[in-house]
Amino acid sequence: MKKPLIGMLALAIALMVLQSCATKLQILSPAPRINIEPQKKTLALEFGPDIKDRFTIPATGFDNEVIASNWLQSLKNGFNKGFSPFFKIVDTEPELTIRLLKTEVYYERTGEETMPAIISVSSTPQSTMTTPSSISTFTCKILYQAQLVSAKGESLEKAFGTSTSTIFSADISLLTTSSVENMYEQIAQKFFSVK
């Protein structure tokens, strides 16, 4: 019984923090659920010049700006976790390379969730009750562009689209992780699904 109340309090405190200062997005550990046939080739990840390690997302979806750092490591984490069951991941001389050319992150408000009133009962005759409150929920979207490149540097396939988080939350780390996972799942389907 105490765990849901603690979770709701933590969520309310997180929301207050979001509203009072810039939000920081640190290293993520995405785990894409890729479903392709195992490959006998080596694969690498490469970033185009427009993919920055640190950037700021203006306060458009959230009430405050989001400062992202270690973005390249977050993308590498998702790539390694998602593709390593199907390819031998290498850093040099790959047979195939996924080149990310664009990963533009943004957030959209999806609605309001009402938190129930919290009643505190003590041994004294006085009890306290908070009024129900609401918190905003969001989704994360990543506008991406990617290429599948051969060992000779030839572009074999192109993928572009918008990945969307599969959850709605006020936690930007969860939202962004989910959207990175969705991006790699889409890229894998485009580049490696049986045609």
ChimeraX attribute file (.defattr): number of C-alpha atoms within 10 A of each C-alpha:
attribute: neighborCount
match mode: 1-to-1
recipient: residues
	/A:1	5
	/A:2	6
	/A:3	8
	/A:4	9
	/A:5	15
	/A:6	11
	/A:7	11
	/A:8	14
	/A:9	14
	/A:10	12
	/A:11	17
	/A:12	17
	/A:13	12
	/A:14	13
	/A:15	15
	/A:16	12
	/A:17	12
	/A:18	20
	/A:19	14
	/A:20	10
	/A:21	12
	/A:22	18
	/A:23	20
	/A:24	15
	/A:25	19
	/A:26	16
	/A:27	17
	/A:28	22
	/A:29	21
	/A:30	25
	/A:31	20
	/A:32	24
	/A:33	14
	/A:34	19
	/A:35	15
	/A:36	16
	/A:37	12
	/A:38	13
	/A:39	13
	/A:40	10
	/A:41	12
	/A:42	19
	/A:43	26
	/A:44	23
	/A:45	18
	/A:46	17
	/A:47	17
	/A:48	14
	/A:49	9
	/A:50	11
	/A:51	16
	/A:52	16
	/A:53	13
	/A:54	13
	/A:55	15
	/A:56	15
	/A:57	18
	/A:58	15
	/A:59	14
	/A:60	13
	/A:61	17
	/A:62	22
	/A:63	16
	/A:64	16
	/A:65	18
	/A:66	23
	/A:67	15
	/A:68	18
	/A:69	18
	/A:70	15
	/A:71	19
	/A:72	16
	/A:73	15
	/A:74	19
	/A:75	23
	/A:76	18
	/A:77	18
	/A:78	21
	/A:79	23
	/A:80	21
	/A:81	16
	/A:82	21
	/A:83	24
	/A:84	15
	/A:85	15
	/A:86	17
	/A:87	18
	/A:88	17
	/A:89	19
	/A:90	16
	/A:91	11
	/A:92	9
	/A:93	12
	/A:94	18
	/A:95	17
	/A:96	23
	/A:97	23
	/A:98	22
	/A:99	18
	/A:100	21
	/A:101	18
	/A:102	18
	/A:103	25
	/A:104	15
	/A:105	20
	/A:106	19
	/A:107	22
	/A:108	14
	/A:109	17
	/A:110	15
	/A:111	13
	/A:112	13
	/A:113	13
	/A:114	10
	/A:115	16
	/A:116	13
	/A:117	12
	/A:118	14
	/A:119	12
	/A:120	10
	/A:121	11
	/A:122	9
	/A:123	6
	/A:124	6
	/A:125	6
	/A:126	8
	/A:127	10
	/A:128	10
	/A:129	10
	/A:130	10
	/A:131	11
	/A:132	10
	/A:133	12
	/A:134	13
	/A:135	16
	/A:136	16
	/A:137	17
	/A:138	22
	/A:139	25
	/A:140	27
	/A:141	24
	/A:142	21
	/A:143	16
	/A:144	20
	/A:145	19
	/A:146	21
	/A:147	21
	/A:148	23
	/A:149	21
	/A:150	16
	/A:151	13
	/A:152	10
	/A:153	11
	/A:154	11
	/A:155	15
	/A:156	12
	/A:157	14
	/A:158	15
	/A:159	17
	/A:160	18
	/A:161	14
	/A:162	16
	/A:163	23
	/A:164	22
	/A:165	22
	/A:166	17
	/A:167	15
	/A:168	19
	/A:169	22
	/A:170	22
	/A:171	16
	/A:172	21
	/A:173	18
	/A:174	19
	/A:175	21
	/A:176	26
	/A:177	23
	/A:178	25
	/A:179	26
	/A:180	30
	/A:181	25
	/A:182	24
	/A:183	25
	/A:184	23
	/A:185	21
	/A:186	18
	/A:187	23
	/A:188	20
	/A:189	15
	/A:190	16
	/A:191	18
	/A:192	15
	/A:193	11
	/A:194	8
	/A:195	6
